Amino acid sequence: MGRFIIRRLFQMVFVMFAVSVLTFFIFNVIPNGDPAVRMAGKNPTETQIEAIRKEWGFDDNLIVQYVTMMKKVFTGDLVSYFTQLPVGEEIIKGLPRTLSLAIGAAILWMFVAICFGLYSAMRAGKFADRFLTIVALIGISLPVFWIGALMNYYLGYKAGLFPNGGYVELTKDPVDWAYHLILPWTALAILFIGFYSRVLRSNILDTINEDYVRTARAKGLSERQVMVRHVLRNSMIPIVTLWGLDFGAVVGGGAILTETVFDLQGVGQYAAEAVGQLDVPPVLATTLFAAFFIVLLNAIVDIVYAYLDPRIRLQ
Amino acid sequence: MATEPATETTLQGPAAWEAEAEREHVHGLGPWRLGLRRLKRNKVALLFGALFVVLVLSCIAAPLWADKVAKTTVNANHLSDTITVDGKEKNVVGLDGVPIGPQWLKADGKFFLGADRNGRDIMVRLLYGGRNSLVIGVVAALITTALSIFLGLISGYFRGPTDTVIRALLDVMWSFPVIILGVALGVAFALGGLKIGPLHLAGDSLLIPIFIIGFVYVPYMARPVRGQVLSLREKEFVEAARAQGAGPFRIMFTEVMPNLASTVIVFFTLLIANAILLESALSFLGAGVQPPNPSWGTMIDEGVDRIATAPHLTIVPGLMLVLTVLALNVFGDGVRDALDPRAKVRLER
């Protein structure tokens, strides 16, 4: 087990390293990407550009530049090319917002998906099941930025039921915090509710024909006990795996559109803005941040799985 | 005493097919004929499949609508024009900058769905934009499929170091957040175009979002394909081909590949749906189709800023997008149920 974990951690470090190299080089080889020219403003003279190049070290060898930048990532000295603001601070400022959004949405989508999936499976083939199937398919077909914009306008602005974007800190006022996040949570959760409830439904229908479920019924357990203790518990395993992976993916970039549409100013929105300006330091930092969460949750899921199922360790 | 389990009628998978075969005497039909039979019985899936065809045809007919009905072109501005509705003159774009909403057929088909801030006809742009969105979706899905089959075959068949390298590559791609990667590439190429040897693409070329989207979904499809190849290569028919002296590439492409067909078909429809959605997301962030080229994503992007004064700018292209993606999802779902109900299709967004 220990060896498996160590191997998995090495893999993690390798992927993170590859992501950082790729991100850095993509942005340095693209045409029109020369940051010195764009930092110099309009109609710069050649000497101005030269001075900026020298000051920021753009005339160094690319590998030297990469090493310097990565050093700054680890010491937290990374500074944006265009706003001159420290990247680390910006990410730390956005982190609670992104996490609030992701954690709340993850709880919401899991809860609703279990209700939908269970109900759908118990009524399999009947009207309620078909109706929920269509609802789920509509859910996975909705672009989050579109439904988010409509919700923001019709429920927030027009009906005045919810605040029109913005974020309140949890420590300041927990009620107001939740109130401001209800719409973003819902918008982000819709897609996952559609997907999870369908996966759960088919898992339950697979489990329900297992022998141990028949045994549980034969023991005389009530239908409710059979469903919750034997069927649901076993059908949940793949869903919980997905939940871990998706949570990582949402923190690491999946929330960009939701954050942008509701103007939450989280890490995702910061990344989107930085990418739009081809501002390499924040792009590199946010991409690494995102990759870290994706890779970390992947590793956790794998390790938990290996713990539960020894066969995986031998692969 | 527990009653009969409520799920007797909802057998799933092979058990259900066995029961169905008993009932309908279909023993002896091939898997494709059986799949087709099952798909034909799924009326909802067929209905949505037909809806998709209708949507595609209407987008193909975009020039017809522009010429014959709306009498304008896709990028023509009508900022200072007026139209006659019920005998009254109306500004296409009001003095306060608010464009007119849907006129349906009141202005002889002009501005059927209203105008945008430049006085361009939304219906015309919707149809032309649909062409772009659909072309991007279909071609990107084709690229993803081709690359995934190739990588999956090589990786799963050769195993060993080839497999290790390809898997590491896919792992790295998989760890990039799809949207950040897409936006990064999109912004970069939109600024400077793309030069690869003799191939030169302008910054507003549709091929740029097509390549980006085709590229970022590869790991999601290549992994399951590889898994299937790994198990297929141990089958007797592969051994038989090898015994006959077939080389690795012949085995891969003539023996193994045809057996991937059902997985590929199931993936393909859903890939188109996701590619269209990703196109809209990239365009929404300014990294997809570049204005003034229309696409459903760019139209939503232009509309969202004006949602308070002209909500139709956001609602109309969004509805069209949702309808198309929904049609593909429902149809794709039916195809999956018919061909391979256990296929695990998962595409990140």
HADDOCK unambig.tbl for C-alpha pairs under 7 A between the chains (distance, minus, plus):
assign (segid A and resid 15 and name CA) (segid B and resid 172 and name CA) 5.47 0.50 0.50
assign (segid A and resid 18 and name CA) (segid B and resid 172 and name CA) 6.69 0.50 0.50
assign (segid A and resid 19 and name CA) (segid B and resid 172 and name CA) 6.36 0.50 0.50
assign (segid A and resid 30 and name CA) (segid B and resid 188 and name CA) 6.31 0.50 0.50
assign (segid A and resid 31 and name CA) (segid B and resid 192 and name CA) 5.18 0.50 0.50
assign (segid A and resid 32 and name CA) (segid B and resid 191 and name CA) 6.65 0.50 0.50
assign (segid A and resid 32 and name CA) (segid B and resid 192 and name CA) 5.58 0.50 0.50
assign (segid A and resid 124 and name CA) (segid B and resid 10 and name CA) 6.56 0.50 0.50
assign (segid A and resid 137 and name CA) (segid B and resid 326 and name CA) 6.69 0.50 0.50
assign (segid A and resid 137 and name CA) (segid B and resid 329 and name CA) 6.75 0.50 0.50
assign (segid A and resid 137 and name CA) (segid B and resid 330 and name CA) 6.80 0.50 0.50
assign (segid A and resid 138 and name CA) (segid B and resid 326 and name CA) 6.05 0.50 0.50
assign (segid A and resid 141 and name CA) (segid B and resid 322 and name CA) 5.72 0.50 0.50
assign (segid A and resid 141 and name CA) (segid B and resid 325 and name CA) 5.54 0.50 0.50
assign (segid A and resid 141 and name CA) (segid B and resid 326 and name CA) 5.30 0.50 0.50
assign (segid A and resid 142 and name CA) (segid B and resid 322 and name CA) 5.77 0.50 0.50
assign (segid A and resid 143 and name CA) (segid B and resid 277 and name CA) 6.53 0.50 0.50
assign (segid A and resid 146 and name CA) (segid B and resid 318 and name CA) 6.50 0.50 0.50
assign (segid A and resid 149 and name CA) (segid B and resid 304 and name CA) 6.84 0.50 0.50
assign (segid A and resid 206 and name CA) (segid B and resid 12 and name CA) 6.94 0.50 0.50
assign (segid A and resid 217 and name CA) (segid B and resid 2 and name CA) 6.30 0.50 0.50
assign (segid A and resid 220 and name CA) (segid B and resid 1 and name CA) 6.37 0.50 0.50
assign (segid A and resid 220 and name CA) (segid B and resid 2 and name CA) 6.23 0.50 0.50
assign (segid A and resid 252 and name CA) (segid B and resid 177 and name CA) 6.39 0.50 0.50
assign (segid A and resid 253 and name CA) (segid B and resid 177 and name CA) 5.49 0.50 0.50
assign (segid A and resid 253 and name CA) (segid B and resid 179 and name CA) 6.71 0.50 0.50
assign (segid A and resid 253 and name CA) (segid B and resid 180 and name CA) 6.67 0.50 0.50
assign (segid A and resid 254 and name CA) (segid B and resid 349 and name CA) 6.93 0.50 0.50
assign (segid A and resid 275 and name CA) (segid B and resid 183 and name CA) 6.85 0.50 0.50
assign (segid A and resid 275 and name CA) (segid B and resid 184 and name CA) 5.61 0.50 0.50
assign (segid A and resid 276 and name CA) (segid B and resid 187 and name CA) 6.25 0.50 0.50
assign (segid A and resid 290 and name CA) (segid B and resid 177 and name CA) 6.61 0.50 0.50
assign (segid A and resid 291 and name CA) (segid B and resid 175 and name CA) 5.20 0.50 0.50
assign (segid A and resid 291 and name CA) (segid B and resid 176 and name CA) 5.79 0.50 0.50
assign (segid A and resid 291 and name CA) (segid B and resid 177 and name CA) 6.86 0.50 0.50
assign (segid A and resid 294 and name CA) (segid B and resid 175 and name CA) 5.99 0.50 0.50
assign (segid A and resid 295 and name CA) (segid B and resid 175 and name CA) 6.29 0.50 0.50
